[in-house]
């Protein structure tokens, strides 16, 4: 993997905190910065993708025959039947 050198201006308090964290975790500041950049890039890339509904099907015999011709209103009424007003 090719490496590029660059210079970053980081606020003193943030740099101090990052150095302390790197020392506490036994890693380098460079590794910590790379980890943070990877996370931000991945999060932003994920945000730019259209929403895709997960497939959550399960085994079974399909729709109950009692509901095959029922509309949403009927299914809702049966769901809440006997549970108040």
HELIX and SHEET records of a PDB file:
HELIX    1   1 UNK A   12  UNK A   25  1                                  14    
HELIX    2   2 UNK A   29  UNK A   47  1                                  19    
HELIX    3   3 UNK A   65  UNK A   67  5                                   3    
HELIX    4   4 UNK A   72  UNK A   80  1                                   9    
END                                                                             
